[in-house]
Amino acid sequence: MLINWFRFASPISFYPIAGSWSYAFGALAALFAGAGLVIALWIAPTDATQGDAYRIIFIHVPTAWMAMFIYLVMAGWSALALGFNTRLSAMMAQALAPTGALMAALALWTGAFWGRPTWGTYWAWDARMTSTLILLFLYLGVIALRAALEDPRRADRACAVLALVGAVNVPIIYFSVQWWNTLHQGSSISLTAAPKMAMTMLAGILVMTAAAWSYTIAVVLARVQAIIVERERGAGWLESLIQFPAGGSA
Amino acid sequence: MIADFFAMGGYAWYVWMAYGVAALAIALEIAAVRVRRKRAFDELRMSVDAPPAAAAMTRKGTAR
């Protein structure tokens, strides 16, 4: 069966889908976060060398991964928006930026509170930390650039270019621990080698990562709904939504 | 027992600052998105009910 993908490219047909997926992924996020927190704070044993301070890792690693991932997804939507001039792609990129900024800020924040007891400092101008700080600034730059431009279609293009140029920073963050001698340690979890940690700790990180993914999908889809209503006002179809604001079921 | 849990082996300040701020930030983001969606709808409703001039006044100060 042939799926008409362009159906999803128009805000009118995407709006109700975004609504129901947002609720579904929100529920998933709550489940994963609940289970993940139980593992992270109770089940996982105290680390032999780091004590209980290592429990910060259960939020640090997922938020740091999400901060990088969201940027790549935002750059991907931006490329689509530039290439095909599709409104919804630009709206998706617009909806991703604040959550990406939040994840980058939380990665830095939790990293500082892990670094202090473990390395003896909240902050160092280490390659990975500095490049992650630049990631946060790139998100803030995209948000500020949009706020500064009056015409939304023009803002779409400008933000798309900035997002794409900034994407070069993501591999720099990812490989920084290999390319430079950093205070930040190398990765403990890899797709190609056995993880360098206990199974319960790994499980905790993976469940918390699932929670971060689900949360991101849920909150970004809810935000894109708001953006659609803000930007498509005046389009006749929106008025039919007034009876069912969230779209879909609820 | 409970006190032991909150003490986090002496790392309470670090652990709870990390978890607490993360929880607070996520709660604020959820609230902000809900407010934004609701406001977008209120403005849509007004722009439908009221003539365009009145609707334009409510548009001020809103993200596009």
Interface residues (C-beta under 8 A of the other chain):
Chain A: L41 W42 T46 G51 D52 A53 R55 I56 I59 H60 T63 P98 T99 L102 A105 L106 W109 T110 F113 W114 R116 P117 R146 A147 P152 A155 Y215 V219 A222 R223 Q225 A226 I227 V229 E230 R231 R233 G234 L238 E239 L241 I242 P245 A246
Chain B: F5 M8 G9 G10 Y11 Y14 V15 M17 A18 Y19 V21 A22 A25 I26 E29 I30 V33 R34 R36 R37 K38 R39 A40 F41 E43 L44 R45 S47 V48 T62 A63 R64
